[in-house]
Amino acid sequence: MAVRARGADGAVRVLPVSVKGVALQDGKVLLLQNERREWELPGGKLELGEDPADCVAREIGEESGWDVVTGPLLDCWQYRIRPGADVLIVTYGCHVRSAAPPVVGSEHKRAGLFSPAQAPALAAAAKAQVLAVFTAT
């Protein structure tokens, strides 16, 4: 799914919507390393007609093998991947129902569990204020 946004130049652009989850296990945040060797929160593209909370639970299951309960909406912002490529990020807090380690899916190179203090330095989309809000609950 995508949204239309008007740029500063007046041109209308289409922004894909990516739903991400702050999934905590034992106080640590799950990050996944993508093909560009960047760490990111688990999640993915919102499909037409799909509820965002259901999307993030499905994506986390596919990417880590974890069953999660989607919690509160934490934040929403525009993220620039590179010039000319932006995405609308919608982030939810997610409660992990498993004590098992994450199992890396086919879309990522590896998974890691990081303290909320470590995650923002590793993953641009893991904004410090988003992590602080969810980990404090």
Buried (B, 14 or more C-beta within 10 A) or exposed (E): BBEEEEEEEEEEEEBBBBBBBBBBBEEBBBBBBEEEEBBBBBBBBBEEEBEBBEBBBBBBBBBBBBEBEBBEBBBEEEBEBEEEEBBBBBBBBBBBEEEEEBEBBEEBEEBBBBEBEBBBEBBBBBBEEBBEBBBEE
